[in-house]
């Protein structure tokens, strides 16, 4: 399963870099979103794929190994919330830039500044 996730993560990173190198701001933001998804999957995979919850039994003082590490899951949840807010802000910013400039081409936007 980890080999399959490694290929999926690599594909997501490759697709995100490809999209970020395009001239359209919309594709840039979509590439950044894919980059966030790939990073979340990478953290999840590094944390280990264990199906047992990290619960302590009534008669024990520590959980019985192997158990899932809750720290990567908490980090991913935080990253999802932050990336959603950043993506929402970027979409609003792109919409406003498109209203003012009339295009989403990065080269056209930089030439209107001069």
Secondary structure as GFF3:
##gff-version 3
##sequence-region A 1 114
A	DSSP	alpha_helix	2	20	.	.	.	ID=ss1
A	DSSP	alpha_helix	25	46	.	.	.	ID=ss2
A	DSSP	alpha_helix	70	101	.	.	.	ID=ss3
A	DSSP	alpha_helix	106	112	.	.	.	ID=ss4
###
